[in-house]
Amino acid sequence: MEEKIRPVALVTGASSGIGEAYAVCLAQKGYDLWLVARRGDRLEALGQKLAEAYGIAAKFTVCDLSNRPQVGDLCAQIASQPQLEVLVHNAGFGVNGEIGLAEVTKLQSMIDVHVSSTMALCSAAAPGLRKRGKGAVVVVSSIAGWLTGSGSACYCATKAFELSFAQSLAKELKPFGVAVQALCPGYTKTEFHDTYEYEHWNRNSVPKFLWSTPEEVVRQSWQQLGKKPVCVPGWLNRLVIAVGRNALVSRLREWIRSARKR
Ligand SMILES: NC(=O)c1ccc[n+]([C@@H]2O[C@H](COP(=O)([O-])OP(=O)(O)OC[C@H]3O[C@@H](n4cnc5c(N)ncnc54)[C@H](OP(=O)(O)O)[C@@H]3O)[C@@H](O)[C@H]2O)c1
């Protein structure tokens, strides 16, 4: 009997958080998985677990998405994968620090991961998706992509790039039957805030009701995919964007921030 050829879904940043939750969701939907991140041991373990649980195939590629030659190799593999039907570009990280104080090399890496690799991976995947005439691209941005704030100039700017890029890409690929979504989560319980950049940041400074789980973020993203080009999971996050974009509120926030520092 001929083995069924399943469509492939590639998830970057699948070694934890939202990317891991997306990998679980896609395995449940019957996609073969292609998991990408730097921590290969985690990708391997996740792939094996999901392959056993859902009868799919899973492979992984260790890639530092801030490293151009590595991204180039990954893009070449993407371009020659005819079964690729879903690309979830989720990998990312935050740097908490003002310009001139935050490490420039870290900020450059952030631009490489959030901006350059978004462009490169989507460019590699688009021709195949157009040819297939179906499929989806999810670019994980943030509510920060709608906002600005001291201490996160580069994060907000790179997330704004992802938001804008995905919205334009949605227009380009819609005529070919390919759905594109900019996913803009708010505070989500993942490893995002566990890095040393956030060691002086207190999770409890954000009210409990503003935190989502990665599973809930992914559930809403998948449900809205193909319906609208932007998904902001949860009405509270939509409210945060609306209020945060208000000039008066933004000034008040900055005043509180500088008063805390004094
Ligand atoms: N958590 C939040 O509150 C929140 C809110 C809004 C938006 N987001 C966005 O959600 C996305 C996922 O973050 P998360 O919350 O799930 O955080 P997370 O648990 O820390 O996961 C981040 C993922 O990105 C990968 N990654 C980071 N740098 C990488 C690099 N240079 N090359 C390859 N992979 C890299 C990490 O894998 P390795 O370390 O194994 O490489 C990890 O799998 C990010 O784009 C983030 O900006 C998060």
Ligand as a Chemical Component Dictionary entry (heavy atoms), coordinates in Angstrom:
data_LIG
# 
_chem_comp.id                   LIG 
_chem_comp.type                 NON-POLYMER 
_chem_comp.pdbx_formal_charge   0 
_chem_comp.three_letter_code    LIG 
# 
loop_
_chem_comp_atom.comp_id 
_chem_comp_atom.atom_id 
_chem_comp_atom.alt_atom_id 
_chem_comp_atom.type_symbol 
_chem_comp_atom.charge 
_chem_comp_atom.model_Cartn_x 
_chem_comp_atom.model_Cartn_y 
_chem_comp_atom.model_Cartn_z 
_chem_comp_atom.pdbx_ordinal 
LIG N1  N1  N 0  5.913  35.532 25.969 1  
LIG C1  C1  C 0  5.398  36.707 25.714 2  
LIG O1  O1  O 0  4.937  37.431 26.645 3  
LIG C2  C2  C 0  5.295  37.199 24.282 4  
LIG C3  C3  C 0  4.420  38.264 24.004 5  
LIG C4  C4  C 0  4.308  38.717 22.701 6  
LIG C5  C5  C 0  5.039  38.126 21.682 7  
LIG N2  N2  N 1  5.895  37.100 21.976 8  
LIG C6  C6  C 0  6.662  36.523 20.861 9  
LIG O2  O2  O 0  6.428  35.132 20.800 10 
LIG C7  C7  C 0  7.524  34.498 20.142 11 
LIG C8  C8  C 0  7.868  33.235 20.907 12 
LIG O3  O3  O 0  8.330  33.580 22.205 13 
LIG P1  P1  P 0  7.894  32.778 23.503 14 
LIG O4  O4  O 0  7.089  33.667 24.341 15 
LIG O5  O5  O -1 7.350  31.440 23.144 16 
LIG O6  O6  O 0  9.332  32.672 24.216 17 
LIG P2  P2  P 0  10.292 31.428 24.507 18 
LIG O7  O7  O 0  9.595  30.393 25.303 19 
LIG O8  O8  O 0  11.527 32.042 25.078 20 
LIG O9  O9  O 0  10.590 30.850 23.042 21 
LIG C9  C9  C 0  11.400 31.523 22.134 22 
LIG C10 C10 C 0  11.815 30.568 21.039 23 
LIG O10 O10 O 0  12.600 31.281 20.077 24 
LIG C11 C11 C 0  13.783 30.542 19.818 25 
LIG N3  N3  N 0  14.873 31.435 19.479 26 
LIG C12 C12 C 0  15.293 32.537 20.142 27 
LIG N4  N4  N 0  16.379 33.050 19.554 28 
LIG C13 C13 C 0  16.661 32.250 18.495 29 
LIG C14 C14 C 0  17.676 32.246 17.519 30 
LIG N5  N5  N 0  18.664 33.146 17.504 31 
LIG N6  N6  N 0  17.661 31.275 16.570 32 
LIG C15 C15 C 0  16.705 30.336 16.589 33 
LIG N7  N7  N 0  15.713 30.276 17.488 34 
LIG C16 C16 C 0  15.705 31.229 18.436 35 
LIG C17 C17 C 0  14.060 29.778 21.110 36 
LIG O11 O11 O 0  14.760 28.575 20.825 37 
LIG P3  P3  P 0  16.294 28.268 21.165 38 
LIG O12 O12 O 0  16.658 29.034 22.403 39 
LIG O13 O13 O 0  16.314 26.780 21.349 40 
LIG O14 O14 O 0  17.027 28.714 19.959 41 
LIG C18 C18 C 0  12.642 29.423 21.558 42 
LIG O15 O15 O 0  12.218 28.231 20.954 43 
LIG C19 C19 C 0  8.644  35.530 20.072 44 
LIG O16 O16 O 0  8.756  36.010 18.758 45 
LIG C20 C20 C 0  8.177  36.634 21.009 46 
LIG O17 O17 O 0  8.666  37.909 20.611 47 
LIG C21 C21 C 0  6.023  36.623 23.258 48 
# 
loop_
_chem_comp_bond.comp_id 
_chem_comp_bond.atom_id_1 
_chem_comp_bond.atom_id_2 
_chem_comp_bond.value_order 
_chem_comp_bond.pdbx_ordinal 
LIG N1  C1  SING 1  
LIG C1  O1  DOUB 2  
LIG C1  C2  SING 3  
LIG C2  C3  SING 4  
LIG C2  C21 DOUB 5  
LIG C3  C4  DOUB 6  
LIG C4  C5  SING 7  
LIG C5  N2  DOUB 8  
LIG N2  C6  SING 9  
LIG N2  C21 SING 10 
LIG C6  O2  SING 11 
LIG C6  C20 SING 12 
LIG O2  C7  SING 13 
LIG C7  C8  SING 14 
LIG C7  C19 SING 15 
LIG C8  O3  SING 16 
LIG O3  P1  SING 17 
LIG P1  O4  DOUB 18 
LIG P1  O5  SING 19 
LIG P1  O6  SING 20 
LIG O6  P2  SING 21 
LIG P2  O7  DOUB 22 
LIG P2  O8  SING 23 
LIG P2  O9  SING 24 
LIG O9  C9  SING 25 
LIG C9  C10 SING 26 
LIG C10 O10 SING 27 
LIG C10 C18 SING 28 
LIG O10 C11 SING 29 
LIG C11 N3  SING 30 
LIG C11 C17 SING 31 
LIG N3  C12 SING 32 
LIG N3  C16 SING 33 
LIG C12 N4  DOUB 34 
LIG N4  C13 SING 35 
LIG C13 C14 SING 36 
LIG C13 C16 DOUB 37 
LIG C14 N5  SING 38 
LIG C14 N6  DOUB 39 
LIG N6  C15 SING 40 
LIG C15 N7  DOUB 41 
LIG N7  C16 SING 42 
LIG C17 O11 SING 43 
LIG C17 C18 SING 44 
LIG O11 P3  SING 45 
LIG P3  O12 DOUB 46 
LIG P3  O13 SING 47 
LIG P3  O14 SING 48 
LIG C18 O15 SING 49 
LIG C19 O16 SING 50 
LIG C19 C20 SING 51 
LIG C20 O17 SING 52 
# 
